Structure formats: C-alpha cells, structure tokens
Amino acid sequence: MPLKPWLLSSLMEHLSEDSLDKLNNEDGPGEITFIFVSTYNKSTESYLRRFLEGRLQISCQLQEIGIGLMGFGLFFLLFGVLLYFDSVLLAFGNILFMAGLTFIIGFRRTAHFFFQRQKFRGSLFFLGGVSLVLCRWPIIGMLVESYGFVLLFRSFFPMVLGFLLSAVNIPFLNTLLPSSSSMV
C-alpha cells in the first residue's frame, strides 16, 4: 500500500532533523525507534520502517564515500609534501579531505564543529591555511594549516595516543608514557 503524500509530509513534521540524525547514528536497522501519532496503522508503520531503513543505508553509503575521499585527500597531501610542497597536489588533497569530512559527519555537523566558539581560532588558522595553499603559497599555508589542525584536534590527541599505546606494544613509548587505564 503506497504511502499518501500528505501522510508522509505530516510524519516529517513530527520527526525533526535532529531525530532523523539520531536515527542515522543508531547501530543498525534493528535499533531504530519511531515516534508515531496514534492514528497510523501497521501497514503505514511497516512502510515508514522500510523508508527510514533505506535512509540509513544511504547515509552509510555516503559515509563510505567520505572515508574514500578522506583517504585520497590524505594521499594527495602526503605526496604533495613529498614532492617539495607541490601546490596543486596540496590544494587537491585539502579539497578532498574537507569533502570527505563533510560526507562522513554531514554538512551541519561539519559547520558546527568548525564554528564553535572555543574552536574559532583553530578553525581560522586551519581554513586560512587551506586558502593560502589554494592561493599557491604552499609552505606557509601548510604551516598555518598544521597549527590550526593542532588547535582544532588537541582534545583528541590523548585518546589517539592512549589507543596507539594499548594497540601496539612499543617498549620505548610505554616507559616514556605509561598508560593508566585501558581503552576497553
């Protein structure tokens, strides 16, 4: 039984974008919770479940594309640096990296991440460095971009270091930085 357009628009009014984003972040289609108005029947519920599961699959596919874009972006950034700061490779790597980040976490969350009040200085340096690379000043742009990257992601560094120390047994690093707790 096809869903009537007025019913779908009515449901979309009840489900805000935040609740749809929350649905997209669930572990899988079996974990989906729905908000229904009491007048919806079982066939409508079944149709909406299939509709939202399809939306989740599209979201997962976009995240996979984003991971690929970020991988290629990092590849171009690496070879841009290895080839004596080739501005074209660095610019292409920056564009792919930013597009991949947007595909993975979404446009609104990307904008929210970069324009938080406490991360504004890091965002300014990072995006300023990207723009300097695009203006063909690769060395200065990469230095400014690196400083902005450190300012933006400094809260993630202890977690990454703890994960690396727990995942790989490196004797020198383990004596230098003893880990107090496990990540598991």
N, C-alpha and C positions, 0 to 999 in steps of 0.2 A: 504494500500500500504506500504510494508516494506521499511524502510529507507536503502539506499545503504551504505555500509561501508565507502566508500570514502567520502560520503556526511557528515556522522557523524564525521569522523576524521577532515574534513575541518571545520565543525562547532566548534569542540572542540579547534581547533587552534585559532578561533576568540574569543571564550569565555575563558578567563583566569581563573585560580583557584580562584583569588580574586573575579571575578564577579560571579562565581558559589557559593562561600561562601556568597556573598552579597545576592544572590537569596535564599540561605538556611536560611538567617536571616529575611526574609520578614514575614509579619503577616500571610499570608496564600496563597494558590494557586491562589486566585483571584488577588493578588497583584503583581504577577510576571511580570517583564518587560523583554523583549527579545531584543537581538541585532541580527539582521538578515542581511545577504547580500541580495541585491535586486533580485538575481536570484532564491531565494527559493519561492516555490509556497505555496498555502493554505494548501494542504494536508501535506506537509513537516512541516509547522508551527504547525499544529494540532498534528502531531506525536511528534515533539520536545516538545510541551507543555506537552503532557502526559508523555514523558520521564523525563522531569525535575520535574514535579509534583511527579512522583514516587521517584525521587531522594530526594525530600523534605520529603516525607513520611518516607523514610529510615532514613534520618537524624533525624527526630523527634523520631523515634523508638530508635535510638542509644542514644539520649538524655534521653529518659525514662529509658533505661537500665543504663545509667550513674547515674541518680538520685537514682536508686535502689542500685547500687554499692556503692555510697557515703553513703547512709543510712546504709547499712550493715557495711561499714567501720567505721562510727561513732559509731555504736552499739558495734562492737568489741573493738574499742578504749575505750569506756566507761567501758565496762566490764573488759577489761584488766587493767584499772586503779583501778576499784573497787576490783578486785581480787589481790591486792597488786602488781601491775605492772608485771603481767604475760607477759613475753616477747613474747610468741607465739601469744597470742591474740593481743598484740600491733602491732607486725610485720604484722599479717594478716590484721588488721584494717588499717594500713598505706598503704599496698599494694592495698587494695580495695578502699581506699579514693583516692589515686593517679590515679588508673584506672578509677574510676568514674569521676574524674575531666577531664581526657583525653577524655572520651566518651562524656561528656557534651559540652566542648568547642573546642574539636578537638586537634590533636597532635601538629600541627604547632602553634596554639594559646597558648597551654599549655607551649610549649618550649619558645615561645616569652614572655609569662608572667614571667616565672621563670628566664630568662636570659636577662632581661632588665638591662641596666647599673645602673639605680638608685635602682634597687631591688636585685642587685647581692649579697649584704651582707645578706639580709634576706633569699634569696634562698640558700646561702651557709650554713647558720645555720639550715634552715628547712631540707634540703636534708642531711646535716650532722647528724642531729638528727635522721632522718629516718634510715640512715645507722648504727648509734650507736644502735638503737633498734634492727635492723636486726642482729647486732653482739652480741646480748644478754646483752647489758648494758642498761636496760630499764629506770631506773630512770634518769640517766644522759642524755640519748637520748631524753626522753620526755621533760626534762627541756630545752635542746638545741633546740629541735623542737618547743616548745612553744614560745621561744624567736624569732625564725625565723618566726613563724606564725604571731606574733605581728608586726614584721618588715615588712612582706610582705603585710599584710592586714590592716595596720594602717590607710590608706586613706578611708577604708570602714567603720570603726567604728563609725564616726559621723553620717553617713547615717543610719546605723543599729540602733543606739541609738535614732535618730530622729523618725524612723519608729516605734520603740517599744513604745516611749513616746506618739506618736499620735494614735497608735492602742490600747494601754492599758492605762487606766487611773489609774496611781499609784500615790496617793497623795504625798508620801514622795519624790519620784523621780521628780515629777512635781514641787515641791517647791525648790528642790535642783538644778535642771537643767531646767529652764523654756525654752520652745521651742519658737523660734521667728517666725517661719513660718511653714505652713502646708506642708506635702509631696504631697498633691493633687494638 
